[in-house]
Amino acid sequence: MTIIARPSPNFDARPDGGAIDMLVLHYTGMKTAEEALSRLCDPAAKVSAHYTIDRGGRVYAHVSEEKRAWHAGVSYWAGETNVNARSIGIELVNPGHEFGYIPFADAQIAALIDLCDGIRSRHAIAPARVVGHSDVAPARKEDPGELFPWEALSEYGIGMWPKPGAPTMPFESALARFGYGVTNAPMDAVIRAFQRHFRPSCIDGIADAECESLAAGLIAG
């Protein structure tokens, strides 16, 4: 895997003593790769990520992993409200819901697997702490979206997938135990984020029996 340097000025120091123990995956949500890369490196934009992967599988490095990139914004996961402080952010080039959402390219996903393997060899990041932008900011974000291949990637330790047949438990309790901020955003938004990730066939914001079973399966896994 070749990594192309495309440095961004949009970063700062991580808090002293803070562990790097999360990965947050995004889509760029812009019309072209170059438009996205330019924005991530524009000091006026005040946004960045550690890496971007284009549809051909090329990886661009923007911010050193030891520094805090500005990718998650107002967010929450498992008690943490400064997700940027402890995470690495990866953007995948995709026009997103606003500009014609499309499946992620095979070369892009292959590069993501390689990149994540390297990151997880350097930092102790558990599968349950590899999440999407919508998981940590459900009221604001939809990325990487329902076309992202979470189930397939879970076989590589990139995210978790529910264990089947787990005894059900109260849905909100299961989501909170897994990491979702059930009191930090409207519940229907949290449910939609969960469905985008774990039940993409139906994203309606309603916690039905299937959702309850999937949420319990995450805790069991």
N, C-alpha and C positions, 0 to 999 in steps of 0.2 A: 504494500500500500504506500503510495506516494502522498506526502503531506506538503501542500503548497503554503508558504508563508503569505498571509494577507493580514498584517497586523492592524488591530483596532486600538484607538486611544481611549476607548470607553471601558475602563476598568478601574478598580482600586484594590487596596489590600484587604485580604480576608481578616476577620477578627483574630486576635492572638489566641492560639490554642484551639481554634475551631477545626473539627475534623471535616474532611471531604468525604462524605458518605451518601451522596445522592447524585443521580443523573436525571436531568430533565430534558425530554425530547420535544422538539418543536417542528412545525413547518414554517417556511418563510412567509407564506401568504402574500407574495408579491408576483408581478407578472413575469419577471425574468430572473435568472440567477444573478446577472450582473447588477440589476436594480437592488436585489437583496444584499449582495456583497457590499455594494456602495453604501447602503444605509447602515449596515453593521459597522462600517469603518468611518462613518461620518461623525465628527465630534459634536455637531449640532443635534444629531438624533438622540444622543445619550442612551443608546442601546447597543448591545453586543452579545456575542456568545463565545464559547471557547473554540467551537468548530462549526463549519458548514460543510454539508455534503451535497454536491450537485447531482443531477440525474444521471450523469455518466460515471458516477462513483468517485469523482475527484474530491479530495478532502482539503479544506482550507482552514488553516490555523489562525485564529484572531487574537486570542488572549492566552497567556500561560496558565496552565492548570493551577498553579499555586496562587494565582490572583483571582479576585472576584469579578466575574463578568456580569453584565447587567441584562439578564434575559428573562427572569421569572416575574419581576415586578411585584405588586401586592399579591402575596401568596401565603399558603399554609400547607404544611404536611406534618402529621404526627407530632404536633405541639410546637413546631418551628414556624415562626412568622417571617424570618429572614432566610428564605430558601436559597437566595443567591449566595449567602455566606458559606454554605456548606455543600453546594452543588456544582457540577459541571454541566454546562448547557450545550446541546448539539442541535443545530438547525438543519433541516432537510429541505432542499429546494422543492417547492410545490406551490402552485398558485393559490391553493386553499379555497375555502368556501366562497370567498368574495370574488375570485377571478377564474373559477372553473376547476374545482377540486378534481384531482385525478389520482389513480393508484400510484403508489411509489414504485420507482423503477427497480428492477432486479439488481442492477449494478450498484445502485444507491444503498439497498438493504445489505448487500454483501459487504460493502465498505463500512457500513454502520457496525456490522458484526465484528469486523476486524478492529475497528477503532475502539469499540467498547471492550473487546478483549484486552487491548493494551491499557485502557484506562483502569479497568478492574484489576489488572495486575499491579498497578501502582497505588490503588486506593481500595480500602475495604468497603465496597458498595454491595449491599445485599440485593438480591433480585426484587424484593418488596420495595426497595427505595429507588428503583428505576421507574419513573413515572412520566406522564405527559403533562404538557403545560395546562391542559384543561383540568387535570386532576388536582393541581395545586392552586388553580385560579378558575374554578368552575363558573363563576358569575360573569367572567370577562372573556374567557378563551375557549376555543373549540379544537385547538390543535394538540397533537398531530391528526386527530380526527378518526372517524369510523373506518377509513380505508387503511389505516396503519396496521401492519400484520403482527399485532401483539402476541397472539397465540403461538405463531411460528417462532417468533423471537424468544419466547419464554424458554424454549428448548436450549437456548444458548446462554441462559441466565440473564437475559435482557428483559426484565420485568417478570412478574409472576402470572400464573394462570390458575383459575380455581380448581381445587381438587374435587372430583365428582363424589356424590354420595355423602357429603358431610351433613351431620344433623343441623337443622336450621336453628337460627337464633334471631333475636330482634334485629331487624335490618339496619336501623340507624346505629345500634350498638356495634354491629359487625363493621360497618363503614368506618366508624370512629376508631375502632381497634386497629383497623388496617392502616389508617392515616388520614382519611378524608376529614375536612373541617366541617362537620355537620352543623355547627353553630356559627360558622364564619361566612356562610352564603345561604341564599334561599335553598330550601331542601330540594325543590324540583330541579334547580340547576346542578346540585350535587348529584342527584340521581341521573340526570342526563350525562354528566361527565363519567360516572360509573358505567352507564350503558354504552357510551362511545368506546370505552376501553374494553369492557368485558361482555357486552351483549349488543354489538353494533347492528344487528338485524332489526332492532326496534328501539328507537331513541325517543321516548314519549314523556319522560320525567315522572313515570308512575312506577312505584315499587311493587311489582307483581310477584307471584310465587317463584318464578324463574329467577328473578333478581335476588330474592331472599336466599335461594339455594346457592347461587353464584357467590354472593357475599360471604355466606357461611363457609363455602369452599376455599375462599382466600384465607380465612383464619385457620382452617384445618390444614392448609398447605404449608 
